[in-house]
């Protein structure tokens, strides 16, 4: 699970903007945001850099 949606909301950033910055389709980014798919680790680092947050801020620990 990731917190990309939460971070985007907190910063007031649209998924379309993030998709453009990442060079990925809106559908791909929407999959990340809705937790239907998880970004590869290098993409997660790129998202963190673009959003100016730590990678750990984008990751949600799963409860057992």
C-alpha positions as CSV (number, residue, x, y, z in Angstrom):
1,X,0.0,0.0,0.0
2,X,1.2,3.5,-0.7
3,X,0.2,7.0,0.4
4,X,0.6,8.8,-2.9
5,X,-3.0,9.8,-2.9
6,X,-2.8,11.3,0.6
7,X,0.4,13.2,-0.2
8,X,-1.1,14.6,-3.5
9,X,-4.2,15.8,-1.6
10,X,-2.1,17.4,1.2
11,X,0.0,19.3,-1.4
12,X,-3.0,20.1,-3.6
13,X,-1.4,18.4,-6.6
14,X,-3.4,16.8,-9.4
15,X,-2.6,13.3,-10.7
16,X,-2.4,14.7,-14.3
17,X,0.5,17.0,-13.2
18,X,2.3,14.1,-11.5
19,X,1.8,11.9,-14.6
20,X,3.3,14.7,-16.8
21,X,6.3,15.1,-14.5
22,X,6.9,11.3,-14.4
23,X,6.5,10.9,-18.1
24,X,3.8,8.3,-17.5
25,X,0.2,8.0,-18.6
26,X,-2.6,9.3,-16.4
27,X,-3.9,5.7,-16.2
28,X,-0.6,4.4,-14.8
29,X,-0.4,7.1,-12.1
30,X,-4.1,6.6,-11.3
31,X,-3.3,2.9,-10.7
32,X,-0.6,4.0,-8.2
33,X,-2.9,6.5,-6.5
34,X,-5.8,4.0,-6.2
35,X,-3.4,1.3,-5.0
36,X,-4.5,-1.0,-7.9
37,X,-0.8,-1.3,-8.7
38,X,2.4,-0.4,-7.0
39,X,5.2,1.6,-8.6
40,X,8.6,0.0,-9.0
41,X,11.1,1.2,-6.4
42,X,12.9,3.5,-8.7
43,X,9.6,5.1,-9.7
44,X,8.7,5.5,-6.1
45,X,12.0,7.4,-5.5
46,X,11.3,9.6,-8.5
47,X,7.8,10.4,-7.2
48,X,9.2,11.3,-3.8
49,X,11.7,13.6,-5.5
50,X,9.0,15.3,-7.6
51,X,6.7,15.7,-4.6
52,X,9.7,16.8,-2.4
53,X,9.0,14.2,0.3
54,X,10.9,11.3,1.7
55,X,10.2,7.9,0.2
56,X,9.0,6.7,3.6
57,X,6.3,9.3,3.5
58,X,4.8,7.5,0.4
59,X,4.7,4.1,2.0
60,X,2.0,2.8,4.4
61,X,2.9,0.0,6.7
62,X,0.4,-2.9,6.4
63,X,-1.1,-4.0,9.7
64,X,-1.0,-7.8,10.3
